[in-house]
Amino acid sequence: MNKIIEAISQSGFKTIDLIILVIYLVLLVGLGLFLSRNKAGKEKSANDYFLAGNTLTWWAVGASLIAANISAEQFIGMSGTGFRDGIAIAAYEVMAAVTLVVIGKFLLPVMLDRKIFTIPQFLRERYNDGVGLAFSILWLFLYVFVNLTSVAWLGALAIEQILGLQGLSVNILGFTISMRMLIILALFIIAGLYSIYGGLASVAWTDVMQVTFLVGGGLITAFIALTEMGKVFGTDAIGALSRVYTDLTTGSHVNDVHFHLVIQESHNVSAFENVPGIAAVVGGVWLTNLGYWGFNQYIIQKGLAAKSISEAKKGLVFAGFLKILIPFIVVLPGICAYYIMQDPQAFSNIHLVGHIERADDAYPWLIRNFTPTGIKGLSFAALAAAIISSLASMFNSTSTLFTMDIYKKY
């Protein structure tokens, strides 16, 4: 235990940061359980549990869509790609915003008119029972063995890295458990406490709080990093961003691709292979986005729970707007970290701790070095919000698929 406390202390986290995180987790579970309670004399129907009784407003739909979508792979992975290859990774977010509008206009109204619970149900009505059953089994397999496990693993990896807990373990009842496994168990328990008990209503309404932390904490982290860089340049955050852009697009960095939204092979072969080029954006990304946002149960279920078609449409447009903010929250910090690493001595007055060995280290490194006490806890809560909200959505959608498409029917 002493080693764990020492590791957290060395990572730059103070008591107040951990208190902020604990308060956030208590509020999250408390709100979820409060929303889970049954109204006097009324039992929950399948519609109440799996579709929140079709009570979600546009802002709840939009917030819940983004909360389900954003997780550790965005905060760590996209920030790392921003560090390595630049803003081009944001093409996924821009295309997602466009796709959400298209789905809200053409696809979701059809599903709402049919009053379906699940995508396999839609396919069963459109084709036959065999197609619906096959799709149900496929998604259940993917959620249980791929989505849930990967989100929990990557989330635990990010938390372990930020807190400096790599390689540490604890002894519980005579069993030695690694910190990563302990964090995974904690994430599953917290997400399961309110999502399984309260259904989609608990998940969606707590997602509103989680997105507030996610977007607010992410923007604050990026702003503070730019502000601290601005102090070195003798300017403010906007001036620092302008300086970063100028330095990475002129002079010796004229061939740098960090501010190219679409990378051509002639720019940088390595970056071209890592992020979508114009052919991928035009010819493929929109198609995968259509599948993810339109036919992915744990995503589209939020739209199916809207109180009306009008609210659902506005919710998807709101989600599209939030997607446009994601590059500022996760990609921009990665580019800032890249810029600093070009000349760390220029920022020696910030007393930089540690270094970036891999691109995925960029966001944790930025939090440790640039966010002050208190804000560090808020930034960490934003990351926790992203992980927990994704797990909660997957728990609920997994139970929806199994109950409505397999247990109830067969």
Secondary structure as a PSIPRED ss2 file (coil, helix, strand):
# PSIPRED VFORMAT (PSIPRED V4.0)

   1 M C   1.000  0.000  0.000
   2 N H   0.000  1.000  0.000
   3 K H   0.000  1.000  0.000
   4 I H   0.000  1.000  0.000
   5 I H   0.000  1.000  0.000
   6 E H   0.000  1.000  0.000
   7 A H   0.000  1.000  0.000
   8 I H   0.000  1.000  0.000
   9 S H   0.000  1.000  0.000
  10 Q H   0.000  1.000  0.000
  11 S C   1.000  0.000  0.000
  12 G C   1.000  0.000  0.000
  13 F C   1.000  0.000  0.000
  14 K C   1.000  0.000  0.000
  15 T H   0.000  1.000  0.000
  16 I H   0.000  1.000  0.000
  17 D H   0.000  1.000  0.000
  18 L H   0.000  1.000  0.000
  19 I H   0.000  1.000  0.000
  20 I H   0.000  1.000  0.000
  21 L H   0.000  1.000  0.000
  22 V H   0.000  1.000  0.000
  23 I H   0.000  1.000  0.000
  24 Y H   0.000  1.000  0.000
  25 L H   0.000  1.000  0.000
  26 V H   0.000  1.000  0.000
  27 L H   0.000  1.000  0.000
  28 L H   0.000  1.000  0.000
  29 V H   0.000  1.000  0.000
  30 G H   0.000  1.000  0.000
  31 L H   0.000  1.000  0.000
  32 G H   0.000  1.000  0.000
  33 L H   0.000  1.000  0.000
  34 F H   0.000  1.000  0.000
  35 L H   0.000  1.000  0.000
  36 S H   0.000  1.000  0.000
  37 R C   1.000  0.000  0.000
  38 N C   1.000  0.000  0.000
  39 K C   1.000  0.000  0.000
  40 A C   1.000  0.000  0.000
  41 G C   1.000  0.000  0.000
  42 K C   1.000  0.000  0.000
  43 E C   1.000  0.000  0.000
  44 K C   1.000  0.000  0.000
  45 S C   1.000  0.000  0.000
  46 A H   0.000  1.000  0.000
  47 N H   0.000  1.000  0.000
  48 D H   0.000  1.000  0.000
  49 Y H   0.000  1.000  0.000
  50 F H   0.000  1.000  0.000
  51 L H   0.000  1.000  0.000
  52 A H   0.000  1.000  0.000
  53 G H   0.000  1.000  0.000
  54 N H   0.000  1.000  0.000
  55 T C   1.000  0.000  0.000
  56 L E   0.000  0.000  1.000
  57 T C   1.000  0.000  0.000
  58 W H   0.000  1.000  0.000
  59 W H   0.000  1.000  0.000
  60 A H   0.000  1.000  0.000
  61 V H   0.000  1.000  0.000
  62 G H   0.000  1.000  0.000
  63 A H   0.000  1.000  0.000
  64 S H   0.000  1.000  0.000
  65 L H   0.000  1.000  0.000
  66 I H   0.000  1.000  0.000
  67 A H   0.000  1.000  0.000
  68 A H   0.000  1.000  0.000
  69 N H   0.000  1.000  0.000
  70 I C   1.000  0.000  0.000
  71 S C   1.000  0.000  0.000
  72 A H   0.000  1.000  0.000
  73 E H   0.000  1.000  0.000
  74 Q H   0.000  1.000  0.000
  75 F H   0.000  1.000  0.000
  76 I H   0.000  1.000  0.000
  77 G H   0.000  1.000  0.000
  78 M H   0.000  1.000  0.000
  79 S H   0.000  1.000  0.000
  80 G H   0.000  1.000  0.000
  81 T H   0.000  1.000  0.000
  82 G H   0.000  1.000  0.000
  83 F H   0.000  1.000  0.000
  84 R H   0.000  1.000  0.000
  85 D C   1.000  0.000  0.000
  86 G C   1.000  0.000  0.000
  87 I H   0.000  1.000  0.000
  88 A H   0.000  1.000  0.000
  89 I H   0.000  1.000  0.000
  90 A H   0.000  1.000  0.000
  91 A H   0.000  1.000  0.000
  92 Y H   0.000  1.000  0.000
  93 E H   0.000  1.000  0.000
  94 V H   0.000  1.000  0.000
  95 M H   0.000  1.000  0.000
  96 A H   0.000  1.000  0.000
  97 A H   0.000  1.000  0.000
  98 V H   0.000  1.000  0.000
  99 T H   0.000  1.000  0.000
 100 L H   0.000  1.000  0.000
 101 V H   0.000  1.000  0.000
 102 V H   0.000  1.000  0.000
 103 I H   0.000  1.000  0.000
 104 G H   0.000  1.000  0.000
 105 K H   0.000  1.000  0.000
 106 F H   0.000  1.000  0.000
 107 L H   0.000  1.000  0.000
 108 L H   0.000  1.000  0.000
 109 P H   0.000  1.000  0.000
 110 V H   0.000  1.000  0.000
 111 M H   0.000  1.000  0.000
 112 L H   0.000  1.000  0.000
 113 D H   0.000  1.000  0.000
 114 R H   0.000  1.000  0.000
 115 K C   1.000  0.000  0.000
 116 I C   1.000  0.000  0.000
 117 F C   1.000  0.000  0.000
 118 T C   1.000  0.000  0.000
 119 I H   0.000  1.000  0.000
 120 P H   0.000  1.000  0.000
 121 Q H   0.000  1.000  0.000
 122 F H   0.000  1.000  0.000
 123 L H   0.000  1.000  0.000
 124 R H   0.000  1.000  0.000
 125 E H   0.000  1.000  0.000
 126 R H   0.000  1.000  0.000
 127 Y C   1.000  0.000  0.000
 128 N C   1.000  0.000  0.000
 129 D H   0.000  1.000  0.000
 130 G H   0.000  1.000  0.000
 131 V H   0.000  1.000  0.000
 132 G H   0.000  1.000  0.000
 133 L H   0.000  1.000  0.000
 134 A H   0.000  1.000  0.000
 135 F H   0.000  1.000  0.000
 136 S H   0.000  1.000  0.000
 137 I H   0.000  1.000  0.000
 138 L H   0.000  1.000  0.000
 139 W H   0.000  1.000  0.000
 140 L H   0.000  1.000  0.000
 141 F H   0.000  1.000  0.000
 142 L H   0.000  1.000  0.000
 143 Y H   0.000  1.000  0.000
 144 V H   0.000  1.000  0.000
 145 F H   0.000  1.000  0.000
 146 V H   0.000  1.000  0.000
 147 N H   0.000  1.000  0.000
 148 L H   0.000  1.000  0.000
 149 T H   0.000  1.000  0.000
 150 S H   0.000  1.000  0.000
 151 V H   0.000  1.000  0.000
 152 A H   0.000  1.000  0.000
 153 W H   0.000  1.000  0.000
 154 L H   0.000  1.000  0.000
 155 G H   0.000  1.000  0.000
 156 A H   0.000  1.000  0.000
 157 L H   0.000  1.000  0.000
 158 A H   0.000  1.000  0.000
 159 I H   0.000  1.000  0.000
 160 E H   0.000  1.000  0.000
 161 Q H   0.000  1.000  0.000
 162 I H   0.000  1.000  0.000
 163 L H   0.000  1.000  0.000
 164 G C   1.000  0.000  0.000
 165 L C   1.000  0.000  0.000
 166 Q C   1.000  0.000  0.000
 167 G C   1.000  0.000  0.000
 168 L C   1.000  0.000  0.000
 169 S E   0.000  0.000  1.000
 170 V E   0.000  0.000  1.000
 171 N E   0.000  0.000  1.000
 172 I E   0.000  0.000  1.000
 173 L C   1.000  0.000  0.000
 174 G C   1.000  0.000  0.000
 175 F E   0.000  0.000  1.000
 176 T E   0.000  0.000  1.000
 177 I E   0.000  0.000  1.000
 178 S E   0.000  0.000  1.000
 179 M H   0.000  1.000  0.000
 180 R H   0.000  1.000  0.000
 181 M H   0.000  1.000  0.000
 182 L H   0.000  1.000  0.000
 183 I H   0.000  1.000  0.000
 184 I H   0.000  1.000  0.000
 185 L H   0.000  1.000  0.000
 186 A H   0.000  1.000  0.000
 187 L H   0.000  1.000  0.000
 188 F H   0.000  1.000  0.000
 189 I H   0.000  1.000  0.000
 190 I H   0.000  1.000  0.000
 191 A H   0.000  1.000  0.000
 192 G H   0.000  1.000  0.000
 193 L H   0.000  1.000  0.000
 194 Y H   0.000  1.000  0.000
 195 S H   0.000  1.000  0.000
 196 I H   0.000  1.000  0.000
 197 Y H   0.000  1.000  0.000
 198 G H   0.000  1.000  0.000
 199 G H   0.000  1.000  0.000
 200 L H   0.000  1.000  0.000
 201 A H   0.000  1.000  0.000
 202 S H   0.000  1.000  0.000
 203 V H   0.000  1.000  0.000
 204 A H   0.000  1.000  0.000
 205 W H   0.000  1.000  0.000
 206 T H   0.000  1.000  0.000
 207 D H   0.000  1.000  0.000
 208 V H   0.000  1.000  0.000
 209 M H   0.000  1.000  0.000
 210 Q H   0.000  1.000  0.000
 211 V H   0.000  1.000  0.000
 212 T H   0.000  1.000  0.000
 213 F H   0.000  1.000  0.000
 214 L H   0.000  1.000  0.000
 215 V H   0.000  1.000  0.000
 216 G H   0.000  1.000  0.000
 217 G H   0.000  1.000  0.000
 218 G H   0.000  1.000  0.000
 219 L H   0.000  1.000  0.000
 220 I H   0.000  1.000  0.000
 221 T H   0.000  1.000  0.000
 222 A H   0.000  1.000  0.000
 223 F H   0.000  1.000  0.000
 224 I H   0.000  1.000  0.000
 225 A H   0.000  1.000  0.000
 226 L H   0.000  1.000  0.000
 227 T H   0.000  1.000  0.000
 228 E H   0.000  1.000  0.000
 229 M H   0.000  1.000  0.000
 230 G H   0.000  1.000  0.000
 231 K H   0.000  1.000  0.000
 232 V H   0.000  1.000  0.000
 233 F H   0.000  1.000  0.000
 234 G C   1.000  0.000  0.000
 235 T C   1.000  0.000  0.000
 236 D C   1.000  0.000  0.000
 237 A H   0.000  1.000  0.000
 238 I H   0.000  1.000  0.000
 239 G H   0.000  1.000  0.000
 240 A H   0.000  1.000  0.000
 241 L H   0.000  1.000  0.000
 242 S H   0.000  1.000  0.000
 243 R H   0.000  1.000  0.000
 244 V H   0.000  1.000  0.000
 245 Y H   0.000  1.000  0.000
 246 T H   0.000  1.000  0.000
 247 D H   0.000  1.000  0.000
 248 L C   1.000  0.000  0.000
 249 T C   1.000  0.000  0.000
 250 T C   1.000  0.000  0.000
 251 G H   0.000  1.000  0.000
 252 S H   0.000  1.000  0.000
 253 H H   0.000  1.000  0.000
 254 V C   1.000  0.000  0.000
 255 N C   1.000  0.000  0.000
 256 D C   1.000  0.000  0.000
 257 V C   1.000  0.000  0.000
 258 H C   1.000  0.000  0.000
 259 F C   1.000  0.000  0.000
 260 H C   1.000  0.000  0.000
 261 L C   1.000  0.000  0.000
 262 V C   1.000  0.000  0.000
 263 I C   1.000  0.000  0.000
 264 Q C   1.000  0.000  0.000
 265 E C   1.000  0.000  0.000
 266 S C   1.000  0.000  0.000
 267 H C   1.000  0.000  0.000
 268 N C   1.000  0.000  0.000
 269 V H   0.000  1.000  0.000
 270 S H   0.000  1.000  0.000
 271 A H   0.000  1.000  0.000
 272 F H   0.000  1.000  0.000
 273 E H   0.000  1.000  0.000
 274 N H   0.000  1.000  0.000
 275 V C   1.000  0.000  0.000
 276 P C   1.000  0.000  0.000
 277 G C   1.000  0.000  0.000
 278 I H   0.000  1.000  0.000
 279 A H   0.000  1.000  0.000
 280 A H   0.000  1.000  0.000
 281 V H   0.000  1.000  0.000
 282 V H   0.000  1.000  0.000
 283 G H   0.000  1.000  0.000
 284 G H   0.000  1.000  0.000
 285 V H   0.000  1.000  0.000
 286 W H   0.000  1.000  0.000
 287 L H   0.000  1.000  0.000
 288 T H   0.000  1.000  0.000
 289 N H   0.000  1.000  0.000
 290 L H   0.000  1.000  0.000
 291 G H   0.000  1.000  0.000
 292 Y H   0.000  1.000  0.000
 293 W H   0.000  1.000  0.000
 294 G H   0.000  1.000  0.000
 295 F H   0.000  1.000  0.000
 296 N C   1.000  0.000  0.000
 297 Q H   0.000  1.000  0.000
 298 Y H   0.000  1.000  0.000
 299 I H   0.000  1.000  0.000
 300 I H   0.000  1.000  0.000
 301 Q H   0.000  1.000  0.000
 302 K H   0.000  1.000  0.000
 303 G H   0.000  1.000  0.000
 304 L H   0.000  1.000  0.000
 305 A C   1.000  0.000  0.000
 306 A E   0.000  0.000  1.000
 307 K C   1.000  0.000  0.000
 308 S C   1.000  0.000  0.000
 309 I H   0.000  1.000  0.000
 310 S H   0.000  1.000  0.000
 311 E H   0.000  1.000  0.000
 312 A H   0.000  1.000  0.000
 313 K H   0.000  1.000  0.000
 314 K H   0.000  1.000  0.000
 315 G H   0.000  1.000  0.000
 316 L H   0.000  1.000  0.000
 317 V H   0.000  1.000  0.000
 318 F H   0.000  1.000  0.000
 319 A H   0.000  1.000  0.000
 320 G H   0.000  1.000  0.000
 321 F H   0.000  1.000  0.000
 322 L H   0.000  1.000  0.000
 323 K H   0.000  1.000  0.000
 324 I H   0.000  1.000  0.000
 325 L H   0.000  1.000  0.000
 326 I H   0.000  1.000  0.000
 327 P H   0.000  1.000  0.000
 328 F H   0.000  1.000  0.000
 329 I H   0.000  1.000  0.000
 330 V H   0.000  1.000  0.000
 331 V H   0.000  1.000  0.000
 332 L H   0.000  1.000  0.000
 333 P H   0.000  1.000  0.000
 334 G H   0.000  1.000  0.000
 335 I H   0.000  1.000  0.000
 336 C H   0.000  1.000  0.000
 337 A H   0.000  1.000  0.000
 338 Y H   0.000  1.000  0.000
 339 Y H   0.000  1.000  0.000
 340 I H   0.000  1.000  0.000
 341 M H   0.000  1.000  0.000
 342 Q H   0.000  1.000  0.000
 343 D C   1.000  0.000  0.000
 344 P H   0.000  1.000  0.000
 345 Q H   0.000  1.000  0.000
 346 A H   0.000  1.000  0.000
 347 F H   0.000  1.000  0.000
 348 S H   0.000  1.000  0.000
 349 N H   0.000  1.000  0.000
 350 I H   0.000  1.000  0.000
 351 H C   1.000  0.000  0.000
 352 L C   1.000  0.000  0.000
 353 V C   1.000  0.000  0.000
 354 G C   1.000  0.000  0.000
 355 H C   1.000  0.000  0.000
 356 I C   1.000  0.000  0.000
 357 E C   1.000  0.000  0.000
 358 R C   1.000  0.000  0.000
 359 A H   0.000  1.000  0.000
 360 D H   0.000  1.000  0.000
 361 D H   0.000  1.000  0.000
 362 A H   0.000  1.000  0.000
 363 Y H   0.000  1.000  0.000
 364 P H   0.000  1.000  0.000
 365 W H   0.000  1.000  0.000
 366 L H   0.000  1.000  0.000
 367 I H   0.000  1.000  0.000
 368 R H   0.000  1.000  0.000
 369 N H   0.000  1.000  0.000
 370 F H   0.000  1.000  0.000
 371 T C   1.000  0.000  0.000
 372 P C   1.000  0.000  0.000
 373 T C   1.000  0.000  0.000
 374 G C   1.000  0.000  0.000
 375 I H   0.000  1.000  0.000
 376 K H   0.000  1.000  0.000
 377 G H   0.000  1.000  0.000
 378 L H   0.000  1.000  0.000
 379 S H   0.000  1.000  0.000
 380 F H   0.000  1.000  0.000
 381 A H   0.000  1.000  0.000
 382 A H   0.000  1.000  0.000
 383 L H   0.000  1.000  0.000
 384 A H   0.000  1.000  0.000
 385 A H   0.000  1.000  0.000
 386 A H   0.000  1.000  0.000
 387 I H   0.000  1.000  0.000
 388 I H   0.000  1.000  0.000
 389 S H   0.000  1.000  0.000
 390 S H   0.000  1.000  0.000
 391 L H   0.000  1.000  0.000
 392 A H   0.000  1.000  0.000
 393 S H   0.000  1.000  0.000
 394 M H   0.000  1.000  0.000
 395 F H   0.000  1.000  0.000
 396 N H   0.000  1.000  0.000
 397 S H   0.000  1.000  0.000
 398 T H   0.000  1.000  0.000
 399 S H   0.000  1.000  0.000
 400 T H   0.000  1.000  0.000
 401 L H   0.000  1.000  0.000
 402 F H   0.000  1.000  0.000
 403 T H   0.000  1.000  0.000
 404 M H   0.000  1.000  0.000
 405 D H   0.000  1.000  0.000
 406 I H   0.000  1.000  0.000
 407 Y H   0.000  1.000  0.000
 408 K C   1.000  0.000  0.000
 409 K C   1.000  0.000  0.000
 410 Y C   1.000  0.000  0.000
